[in-house]
Amino acid sequence: MAKILLIAVAFAAAWWLLRRHRRRVREETPPPAASGAEDMVRCAGCGVHLPRGDSIESQKLFFCSSDHEREFRRSR
């Protein structure tokens, strides 16, 4: 009888530790970032709008390509 009780207590402890670990991991995992729209910027060279992450920023201006950035700097 003592062996059965010991096995039951060990099983309950393992179950409790597993649940506690899973809960802690779930709380530590940050929620996924909102997949909202990215800011759009206008190319100073040609006027096309593109996502800020795809643009090239130079002197607080945005460009769609390095060619447009060079042309803009040459024309100034």
A tleap script that builds the chain and sets N, CA, C and O, in Angstrom:
source leaprc.protein.ff14SB
mol = sequence {
  NMET ALA LYS ILE LEU LEU ILE ALA VAL ALA
  PHE ALA ALA ALA TRP TRP LEU LEU ARG ARG
  HIE ARG ARG ARG VAL ARG GLU GLU THR PRO
  PRO PRO ALA ALA SER GLY ALA GLU ASP MET
  VAL ARG CYS ALA GLY CYS GLY VAL HIE LEU
  PRO ARG GLY ASP SER ILE GLU SER GLN LYS
  LEU PHE PHE CYS SER SER ASP HIE GLU ARG
  GLU PHE ARG ARG SER CARG
}
set mol.1.N position { 0.819 -1.193 0.000 }
set mol.1.CA position { 0.000 0.000 0.000 }
set mol.1.C position { 0.864 1.259 0.000 }
set mol.1.O position { 0.534 2.248 -0.654 }
set mol.2.N position { 1.970 1.213 0.737 }
set mol.2.CA position { 2.865 2.371 0.822 }
set mol.2.C position { 3.493 2.664 -0.541 }
set mol.2.O position { 3.699 3.821 -0.906 }
set mol.3.N position { 3.795 1.597 -1.290 }
set mol.3.CA position { 4.391 1.791 -2.615 }
set mol.3.C position { 3.410 2.501 -3.543 }
set mol.3.O position { 3.801 3.400 -4.288 }
set mol.4.N position { 2.163 2.110 -3.503 }
set mol.4.CA position { 1.142 2.733 -4.352 }
set mol.4.C position { 0.976 4.201 -3.981 }
set mol.4.O position { 0.865 5.061 -4.855 }
set mol.5.N position { 0.960 4.480 -2.694 }
set mol.5.CA position { 0.838 5.858 -2.222 }
set mol.5.C position { 2.052 6.685 -2.654 }
set mol.5.O position { 1.905 7.829 -3.083 }
set mol.6.N position { 3.241 6.107 -2.539 }
set mol.6.CA position { 4.466 6.796 -2.957 }
set mol.6.C position { 4.445 7.076 -4.461 }
set mol.6.O position { 4.829 8.165 -4.888 }
set mol.7.N position { 4.013 6.128 -5.252 }
set mol.7.CA position { 3.919 6.320 -6.704 }
set mol.7.C position { 2.897 7.405 -7.026 }
set mol.7.O position { 3.136 8.235 -7.904 }
set mol.8.N position { 1.775 7.411 -6.336 }
set mol.8.CA position { 0.742 8.429 -6.569 }
set mol.8.C position { 1.263 9.818 -6.215 }
set mol.8.O position { 1.007 10.776 -6.944 }
set mol.9.N position { 1.987 9.939 -5.107 }
set mol.9.CA position { 2.554 11.234 -4.707 }
set mol.9.C position { 3.603 11.683 -5.725 }
set mol.9.O position { 3.640 12.857 -6.094 }
set mol.10.N position { 4.444 10.771 -6.175 }
set mol.10.CA position { 5.459 11.114 -7.177 }
set mol.10.C position { 4.799 11.556 -8.481 }
set mol.10.O position { 5.235 12.524 -9.104 }
set mol.11.N position { 3.758 10.852 -8.887 }
set mol.11.CA position { 3.036 11.222 -10.104 }
set mol.11.C position { 2.402 12.605 -9.960 }
set mol.11.O position { 2.472 13.420 -10.880 }
set mol.12.N position { 1.783 12.870 -8.806 }
set mol.12.CA position { 1.149 14.176 -8.565 }
set mol.12.C position { 2.188 15.291 -8.563 }
set mol.12.O position { 1.939 16.370 -9.100 }
set mol.13.N position { 3.349 15.041 -7.966 }
set mol.13.CA position { 4.410 16.052 -7.936 }
set mol.13.C position { 4.931 16.326 -9.345 }
set mol.13.O position { 5.149 17.479 -9.717 }
set mol.14.N position { 5.128 15.276 -10.121 }
set mol.14.CA position { 5.594 15.455 -11.501 }
set mol.14.C position { 4.566 16.226 -12.317 }
set mol.14.O position { 4.924 17.114 -13.091 }
set mol.15.N position { 3.305 15.895 -12.150 }
set mol.15.CA position { 2.218 16.592 -12.852 }
set mol.15.C position { 2.203 18.074 -12.481 }
set mol.15.O position { 2.082 18.934 -13.354 }
set mol.16.N position { 2.324 18.370 -11.189 }
set mol.16.CA position { 2.310 19.752 -10.703 }
set mol.16.C position { 3.508 20.526 -11.256 }
set mol.16.O position { 3.355 21.664 -11.700 }
set mol.17.N position { 4.704 19.916 -11.235 }
set mol.17.CA position { 5.898 20.590 -11.754 }
set mol.17.C position { 5.783 20.852 -13.253 }
set mol.17.O position { 6.184 21.913 -13.731 }
set mol.18.N position { 5.244 19.900 -13.986 }
set mol.18.CA position { 5.078 20.070 -15.428 }
set mol.18.C position { 4.114 21.210 -15.742 }
set mol.18.O position { 4.393 22.033 -16.613 }
set mol.19.N position { 2.993 21.265 -15.048 }
set mol.19.CA position { 2.025 22.351 -15.266 }
set mol.19.C position { 2.626 23.700 -14.906 }
set mol.19.O position { 2.426 24.689 -15.612 }
set mol.20.N position { 3.364 23.732 -13.804 }
set mol.20.CA position { 4.001 24.984 -13.371 }
set mol.20.C position { 5.013 25.461 -14.409 }
set mol.20.O position { 5.063 26.648 -14.731 }
set mol.21.N position { 5.815 24.542 -14.930 }
set mol.21.CA position { 6.812 24.888 -15.948 }
set mol.21.C position { 6.138 25.407 -17.220 }
set mol.21.O position { 6.565 26.418 -17.777 }
set mol.22.N position { 5.105 24.735 -17.673 }
set mol.22.CA position { 4.399 25.168 -18.888 }
set mol.22.C position { 3.785 26.550 -18.709 }
set mol.22.O position { 3.831 27.371 -19.625 }
set mol.23.N position { 3.217 26.812 -17.553 }
set mol.23.CA position { 2.608 28.114 -17.278 }
set mol.23.C position { 3.676 29.210 -17.291 }
set mol.23.O position { 3.447 30.291 -17.834 }
set mol.24.N position { 4.827 28.943 -16.703 }
set mol.24.CA position { 5.915 29.915 -16.660 }
set mol.24.C position { 6.444 30.206 -18.068 }
set mol.24.O position { 6.704 31.360 -18.407 }
set mol.25.N position { 6.599 29.175 -18.876 }
set mol.25.CA position { 7.073 29.362 -20.251 }
set mol.25.C position { 6.069 30.195 -21.040 }
set mol.25.O position { 6.459 31.079 -21.802 }
set mol.26.N position { 4.793 29.919 -20.864 }
set mol.26.CA position { 3.749 30.655 -21.574 }
set mol.26.C position { 3.767 32.130 -21.181 }
set mol.26.O position { 3.580 32.994 -22.038 }
set mol.27.N position { 3.988 32.435 -19.901 }
set mol.27.CA position { 4.007 33.818 -19.433 }
set mol.27.C position { 5.244 34.562 -19.916 }
set mol.27.O position { 5.178 35.764 -20.172 }
set mol.28.N position { 6.379 33.863 -20.046 }
set mol.28.CA position { 7.622 34.501 -20.469 }
set mol.28.C position { 7.654 34.761 -21.968 }
set mol.28.O position { 8.351 35.669 -22.421 }
set mol.29.N position { 6.924 33.992 -22.728 }
set mol.29.CA position { 6.916 34.155 -24.174 }
set mol.29.C position { 6.128 35.407 -24.534 }
set mol.29.O position { 4.940 35.499 -24.224 }
set mol.30.N position { 6.781 36.384 -25.194 }
set mol.30.CA position { 6.051 37.599 -25.555 }
set mol.30.C position { 5.015 37.304 -26.639 }
set mol.30.O position { 5.226 36.427 -27.477 }
set mol.31.N position { 3.925 38.014 -26.624 }
set mol.31.CA position { 2.919 37.794 -27.662 }
set mol.31.C position { 3.476 38.210 -29.021 }
set mol.31.O position { 4.321 39.102 -29.091 }
set mol.32.N position { 3.025 37.589 -30.079 }
set mol.32.CA position { 3.530 37.966 -31.403 }
set mol.32.C position { 3.183 39.417 -31.709 }
set mol.32.O position { 2.131 39.923 -31.318 }
set mol.33.N position { 4.084 40.060 -32.409 }
set mol.33.CA position { 3.865 41.461 -32.768 }
set mol.33.C position { 2.655 41.572 -33.689 }
set mol.33.O position { 2.392 40.697 -34.514 }
set mol.34.N position { 1.946 42.649 -33.527 }
set mol.34.CA position { 0.783 42.890 -34.384 }
set mol.34.C position { 1.264 43.032 -35.822 }
set mol.34.O position { 2.188 43.794 -36.108 }
set mol.35.N position { 0.642 42.306 -36.700 }
set mol.35.CA position { 1.062 42.353 -38.098 }
set mol.35.C position { 0.313 43.468 -38.817 }
set mol.35.O position { -0.380 43.240 -39.809 }
set mol.36.N position { 0.468 44.655 -38.301 }
set mol.36.CA position { -0.187 45.816 -38.892 }
set mol.36.C position { 0.596 46.304 -40.107 }
set mol.36.O position { 1.654 45.770 -40.441 }
set mol.37.N position { 0.064 47.305 -40.744 }
set mol.37.CA position { 0.707 47.857 -41.925 }
set mol.37.C position { 1.949 48.643 -41.528 }
set mol.37.O position { 1.990 49.269 -40.468 }
set mol.38.N position { 2.938 48.605 -42.370 }
set mol.38.CA position { 4.176 49.341 -42.145 }
set mol.38.C position { 3.998 50.761 -42.674 }
set mol.38.O position { 3.238 50.989 -43.615 }
set mol.39.N position { 4.703 51.712 -42.066 }
set mol.39.CA position { 4.636 53.094 -42.536 }
set mol.39.C position { 5.107 53.172 -43.982 }
set mol.39.O position { 6.075 52.518 -44.371 }
set mol.40.N position { 4.410 53.977 -44.767 }
set mol.40.CA position { 4.789 54.183 -46.159 }
set mol.40.C position { 5.498 55.526 -46.274 }
set mol.40.O position { 5.124 56.498 -45.618 }
set mol.41.N position { 6.525 55.567 -47.114 }
set mol.41.CA position { 7.269 56.805 -47.347 }
set mol.41.C position { 7.325 57.064 -48.846 }
set mol.41.O position { 7.118 56.161 -49.656 }
set mol.42.N position { 7.609 58.316 -49.198 }
set mol.42.CA position { 7.645 58.721 -50.609 }
set mol.42.C position { 9.092 58.900 -51.038 }
set mol.42.O position { 9.872 59.549 -50.340 }
set mol.43.N position { 9.452 58.337 -52.166 }
set mol.43.CA position { 10.797 58.487 -52.715 }
set mol.43.C position { 10.984 59.938 -53.144 }
set mol.43.O position { 10.171 60.475 -53.897 }
set mol.44.N position { 12.058 60.577 -52.666 }
set mol.44.CA position { 12.335 61.967 -53.022 }
set mol.44.C position { 12.792 62.088 -54.475 }
set mol.44.O position { 12.782 63.184 -55.036 }
set mol.45.N position { 13.188 60.981 -55.084 }
set mol.45.CA position { 13.653 61.015 -56.468 }
set mol.45.C position { 12.539 60.874 -57.487 }
set mol.45.O position { 12.472 61.660 -58.432 }
set mol.46.N position { 11.661 59.891 -57.321 }
set mol.46.CA position { 10.643 59.631 -58.339 }
set mol.46.C position { 9.214 59.771 -57.822 }
set mol.46.O position { 8.278 59.813 -58.621 }
set mol.47.N position { 9.026 59.844 -56.507 }
set mol.47.CA position { 7.691 60.042 -55.958 }
set mol.47.C position { 6.917 58.772 -55.655 }
set mol.47.O position { 5.789 58.847 -55.170 }
set mol.48.N position { 7.489 57.614 -55.927 }
set mol.48.CA position { 6.779 56.361 -55.657 }
set mol.48.C position { 6.705 56.140 -54.141 }
set mol.48.O position { 7.623 56.508 -53.407 }
set mol.49.N position { 5.611 55.540 -53.685 }
set mol.49.CA position { 5.452 55.223 -52.268 }
set mol.49.C position { 5.873 53.774 -52.033 }
set mol.49.O position { 5.538 52.884 -52.814 }
set mol.50.N position { 6.615 53.551 -50.941 }
set mol.50.CA position { 7.087 52.217 -50.618 }
set mol.50.C position { 7.169 52.065 -49.101 }
set mol.50.O position { 7.211 53.064 -48.383 }
set mol.51.N position { 7.192 50.821 -48.605 }
set mol.51.CA position { 7.301 50.614 -47.157 }
set mol.51.C position { 8.614 51.181 -46.625 }
set mol.51.O position { 9.653 51.101 -47.280 }
set mol.52.N position { 8.547 51.751 -45.435 }
set mol.52.CA position { 9.726 52.381 -44.837 }
set mol.52.C position { 10.888 51.388 -44.728 }
set mol.52.O position { 12.041 51.774 -44.918 }
set mol.53.N position { 10.608 50.136 -44.432 }
set mol.53.CA position { 11.652 49.127 -44.297 }
set mol.53.C position { 12.380 48.826 -45.594 }
set mol.53.O position { 13.522 48.366 -45.562 }
set mol.54.N position { 11.753 49.072 -46.728 }
set mol.54.CA position { 12.375 48.813 -48.030 }
set mol.54.C position { 13.077 50.035 -48.591 }
set mol.54.O position { 13.726 49.950 -49.634 }
set mol.55.N position { 12.959 51.169 -47.917 }
set mol.55.CA position { 13.520 52.411 -48.451 }
set mol.55.C position { 14.949 52.624 -47.966 }
set mol.55.O position { 15.423 51.953 -47.049 }
set mol.56.N position { 15.619 53.575 -48.606 }
set mol.56.CA position { 16.960 53.999 -48.219 }
set mol.56.C position { 16.819 55.405 -47.672 }
set mol.56.O position { 16.315 56.295 -48.356 }
set mol.57.N position { 17.267 55.609 -46.428 }
set mol.57.CA position { 17.125 56.922 -45.801 }
set mol.57.C position { 18.453 57.654 -45.869 }
set mol.57.O position { 19.500 57.102 -45.531 }
set mol.58.N position { 18.396 58.901 -46.310 }
set mol.58.CA position { 19.589 59.733 -46.398 }
set mol.58.C position { 19.185 61.178 -46.173 }
set mol.58.O position { 18.301 61.689 -46.861 }
set mol.59.N position { 19.815 61.838 -45.226 }
set mol.59.CA position { 19.547 63.244 -44.913 }
set mol.59.C position { 18.056 63.478 -44.652 }
set mol.59.O position { 17.478 64.446 -45.148 }
set mol.60.N position { 17.449 62.599 -43.883 }
set mol.60.CA position { 16.028 62.669 -43.514 }
set mol.60.C position { 15.085 62.553 -44.714 }
set mol.60.O position { 13.905 62.884 -44.604 }
set mol.61.N position { 15.590 62.090 -45.847 }
set mol.61.CA position { 14.775 61.842 -47.040 }
set mol.61.C position { 14.809 60.344 -47.321 }
set mol.61.O position { 15.719 59.637 -46.889 }
set mol.62.N position { 13.808 59.877 -48.049 }
set mol.62.CA position { 13.713 58.457 -48.364 }
set mol.62.C position { 13.802 58.260 -49.871 }
set mol.62.O position { 13.312 59.077 -50.651 }
set mol.63.N position { 14.440 57.157 -50.264 }
set mol.63.CA position { 14.615 56.841 -51.680 }
set mol.63.C position { 14.283 55.373 -51.912 }
set mol.63.O position { 14.449 54.536 -51.024 }
set mol.64.N position { 13.808 55.073 -53.131 }
set mol.64.CA position { 13.448 53.691 -53.444 }
set mol.64.C position { 14.656 52.893 -53.932 }
set mol.64.O position { 14.615 51.662 -53.948 }
set mol.65.N position { 15.727 53.577 -54.327 }
set mol.65.CA position { 16.933 52.878 -54.774 }
set mol.65.C position { 18.151 53.757 -54.536 }
set mol.65.O position { 18.037 54.967 -54.342 }
set mol.66.N position { 19.309 53.128 -54.555 }
set mol.66.CA position { 20.546 53.896 -54.367 }
set mol.66.C position { 20.807 54.795 -55.576 }
set mol.66.O position { 21.460 55.830 -55.442 }
set mol.67.N position { 20.305 54.416 -56.756 }
set mol.67.CA position { 20.455 55.269 -57.947 }
set mol.67.C position { 19.729 56.592 -57.746 }
set mol.67.O position { 20.274 57.651 -58.056 }
set mol.68.N position { 18.515 56.543 -57.233 }
set mol.68.CA position { 17.761 57.779 -57.003 }
set mol.68.C position { 18.425 58.629 -55.922 }
set mol.68.O position { 18.395 59.858 -55.994 }
set mol.69.N position { 19.011 57.998 -54.946 }
set mol.69.CA position { 19.718 58.750 -53.902 }
set mol.69.C position { 20.914 59.484 -54.507 }
set mol.69.O position { 21.127 60.664 -54.229 }
set mol.70.N position { 21.692 58.784 -55.335 }
set mol.70.CA position { 22.855 59.416 -55.984 }
set mol.70.C position { 22.424 60.546 -56.904 }
set mol.70.O position { 23.020 61.623 -56.877 }
set mol.71.N position { 21.396 60.321 -57.719 }
set mol.71.CA position { 20.910 61.370 -58.628 }
set mol.71.C position { 20.436 62.591 -57.847 }
set mol.71.O position { 20.684 63.725 -58.255 }
set mol.72.N position { 19.764 62.364 -56.739 }
set mol.72.CA position { 19.262 63.473 -55.931 }
set mol.72.C position { 20.423 64.267 -55.346 }
set mol.72.O position { 20.387 65.498 -55.345 }
set mol.73.N position { 21.457 63.580 -54.845 }
set mol.73.CA position { 22.618 64.282 -54.281 }
set mol.73.C position { 23.368 65.048 -55.365 }
set mol.73.O position { 23.861 66.146 -55.105 }
set mol.74.N position { 23.467 64.493 -56.578 }
set mol.74.CA position { 24.155 65.178 -57.684 }
set mol.74.C position { 23.417 66.435 -58.108 }
set mol.74.O position { 24.039 67.444 -58.442 }
set mol.75.N position { 22.092 66.378 -58.097 }
set mol.75.CA position { 21.302 67.519 -58.572 }
set mol.75.C position { 21.286 68.664 -57.563 }
set mol.75.O position { 20.867 69.769 -57.907 }
set mol.76.N position { 21.714 68.441 -56.374 }
set mol.76.CA position { 21.705 69.513 -55.348 }
set mol.76.C position { 23.011 70.175 -55.261 }
set mol.76.O position { 23.186 71.092 -54.459 }
savepdb mol mol.pdb
quit
